[in-house]
């Protein structure tokens, strides 16, 4: 009963994530000075993760109500990962970047590793949400 609405929400999240990765991020790095880009992204990322986490929880609940347990559980995990990315992961990335800027040994390597982890998590989240949208949506 709620499956199509849940799939529509998944498509909405996929579009939002794609817009961010394909439009927002490249524009930020090509139009803003590095300090301004950093401040902008430090403001944007927590809001992006909050938005995606809340919106991803909605189809998880809807699919659970329809007793589609596996996609509901997958979306719940994805939603939780958005909140992990918003909190401890983003804070660790910011700390590593700040340490890199003051010249702390090993900070660049730590920043690069954490940033790569965050982009991989984001990509995995994107693929899970896309897969659910494709499998449970009106195109099914």
C-alpha positions as CSV (number, residue, x, y, z in Angstrom):
1,X,0.0,0.0,0.0
2,X,2.8,2.4,0.9
3,X,5.4,0.9,-1.4
4,X,5.0,3.3,-4.3
5,X,5.2,6.4,-2.0
6,X,8.3,4.9,-0.3
7,X,9.9,4.4,-3.7
8,X,9.0,8.0,-4.7
9,X,10.8,9.2,-1.6
10,X,13.8,7.1,-2.5
11,X,13.8,8.7,-6.0
12,X,13.7,12.1,-4.3
13,X,16.7,11.2,-2.2
14,X,18.6,9.8,-5.2
15,X,17.9,13.1,-7.0
16,X,19.0,15.2,-4.1
17,X,22.2,13.2,-3.7
18,X,23.0,13.3,-7.4
19,X,22.3,17.1,-7.5
20,X,24.7,17.6,-4.7
21,X,27.5,15.5,-6.2
22,X,27.1,16.6,-9.8
23,X,26.2,20.3,-9.3
24,X,26.8,21.7,-5.9
25,X,30.2,20.3,-5.1
26,X,31.9,21.1,-8.4
27,X,30.5,24.6,-8.4
28,X,31.7,25.3,-4.9
29,X,35.3,24.3,-5.7
30,X,35.3,26.2,-9.0
31,X,33.8,29.5,-7.8
32,X,34.7,30.0,-4.2
33,X,38.1,30.7,-2.7
34,X,39.4,27.7,-0.6
35,X,38.6,29.3,2.8
36,X,35.1,30.3,1.7
37,X,34.5,26.8,0.2
38,X,35.6,25.2,3.4
39,X,33.3,27.3,5.5
40,X,30.4,26.7,3.1
41,X,30.9,23.0,3.1
42,X,31.3,22.8,6.9
43,X,27.8,24.4,7.0
44,X,26.3,22.4,4.2
45,X,27.4,18.9,5.0
46,X,25.7,18.6,8.4
47,X,22.4,19.9,6.9
48,X,22.7,17.6,3.9
49,X,23.2,14.6,6.1
50,X,20.4,15.6,8.4
51,X,18.0,16.1,5.5
52,X,19.0,12.8,3.9
53,X,18.8,10.9,7.2
54,X,15.3,12.1,8.0
55,X,14.0,11.7,4.5
56,X,15.5,8.2,4.2
57,X,13.9,7.2,7.5
58,X,10.5,7.9,6.0
59,X,10.4,5.2,3.3
60,X,12.0,2.8,5.8
61,X,9.0,3.3,8.1
62,X,6.6,3.1,5.1
63,X,8.1,-0.2,3.9
64,X,8.1,-1.6,7.4
65,X,4.4,-0.8,7.6
66,X,3.9,-2.8,4.4
67,X,6.0,-5.6,5.9
68,X,8.8,-5.2,3.3
69,X,11.3,-6.0,6.0
70,X,14.6,-6.2,4.1
71,X,14.3,-2.9,2.2
72,X,13.0,-1.3,5.3
73,X,16.0,-2.5,7.3
74,X,18.4,-1.5,4.5
75,X,17.0,2.0,4.5
76,X,17.1,2.2,8.3
77,X,20.8,1.4,8.2
78,X,21.4,4.0,5.4
79,X,19.5,6.5,7.5
80,X,21.6,5.8,10.6
81,X,24.7,6.1,8.5
82,X,23.7,9.6,7.5
83,X,23.5,10.5,11.2
84,X,26.9,8.9,11.8
85,X,28.3,10.9,8.9
86,X,26.7,14.0,10.2
87,X,28.2,13.7,13.7
88,X,31.4,11.8,14.5
89,X,32.6,11.3,10.9
90,X,32.2,14.9,9.9
91,X,33.8,16.1,13.1
92,X,36.7,13.8,12.6
93,X,37.2,15.0,9.1
94,X,37.0,18.7,10.2
95,X,39.5,18.0,13.0
96,X,41.9,16.3,10.6
97,X,41.6,19.2,8.1
98,X,42.2,21.8,10.8
99,X,45.3,19.8,11.9
100,X,46.5,19.6,8.3
101,X,46.2,23.4,7.9
102,X,48.4,24.1,11.0
103,X,51.0,21.6,9.7
104,X,50.5,18.7,12.1
105,X,52.4,15.6,10.9
106,X,50.2,12.9,9.5
107,X,47.1,15.1,9.4
108,X,46.8,15.1,5.6
109,X,46.9,11.3,5.5
110,X,44.3,11.1,8.2
111,X,42.1,13.7,6.4
112,X,42.4,11.9,3.1
113,X,41.5,8.5,4.6
114,X,38.5,9.9,6.4
115,X,37.3,11.9,3.4
116,X,37.6,8.8,1.2
117,X,35.6,6.8,3.8
118,X,32.9,9.5,3.8
119,X,32.6,9.5,0.0
120,X,32.5,5.7,-0.1
121,X,29.7,5.6,2.5
122,X,27.8,8.3,0.5
123,X,28.2,6.3,-2.7
124,X,27.1,3.1,-1.0
125,X,24.1,4.9,0.5
126,X,23.3,6.2,-3.0
127,X,23.4,2.7,-4.5
128,X,21.3,1.1,-1.8
129,X,18.6,3.8,-2.1
130,X,18.7,3.6,-5.9
131,X,18.4,-0.2,-5.8
132,X,15.3,0.0,-3.6
133,X,13.8,2.7,-5.7
134,X,14.3,0.5,-8.8
135,X,13.0,-2.7,-7.2
136,X,10.0,-1.3,-5.3
137,X,9.0,1.6,-7.5
138,X,6.5,2.1,-10.3
139,X,9.2,1.0,-12.9
140,X,9.1,-2.5,-11.3
